């Protein structure tokens, strides 16, 4: 009996900790610096840039710094916060949450459905590895967050064909839009072609005919779907500088990138 009571108590406490871990108030600013790592000058630059981004593109981009996401992994923490904050617009799914957990030495780019076509996992990964992580490893947290945000917002602005006056003059994005490495759609057909050349009989000819006539459909290299957290939600924010109001939220599907430094 005593063990059962103790077990129920542990489950209750664990559920409470789990519940409050993402129970954050609605954002009052585009930069929610709860870890206290973003200096005033960078905070002003970022708030102004992200406000302009929303005004010109509709994309709602929030930066959240926090000490730790424990007991949750940063991936689950980030998407739960994005859902509770109702980022993005319903039907456009254009929310973005940039989470930094200082004591965990971890970060996450949470990308709304509507942004995944150009803020790909690969692009976000390059921003994380090549821009953010080197500066974070040097303890230059505010600068790392700023430079990563510049790379991301520049990509968004280019997609929507707008100019952001909050970007530094002459800014050049250090991250390329072009994919790195050789894609599978090139490698696999090349391997198949070599195998066909080395084979004999009628089967290679039939296989080639099927490939060029479309008889084999999409094949292994045509791509697939990525699992994640589904669903949409209502809500959002608007209004003046750093002030958020009312309800137009979009959906998140687990797209983005997370890493450590």
Secondary structure, 3 states (H helix, E strand, C coil): CHHHHHHHHHHHHHHHHHHHCCCCCCCCCCEEECCCCCCHHHHHHHHHHHHHHHHHHCCEEEEEEECCCCCCCHHHHHHHHHHHHCCCCCCCCCEEEEEEECCCCEEEEEEEHHHCCCCCHHHHHHHHHHHHHHHHHCCCHHHHHHHHHHHHHHHHHHHHCCCCCCCCCCCCCCCCCCCCCCCHHHHHHHHHHHHHHHCCCCHHHHHHHHHHHCCCCCCHHHCCCCCCCCCECCCCCCCCCCCCCCCCCCEEEEEEEEEEC
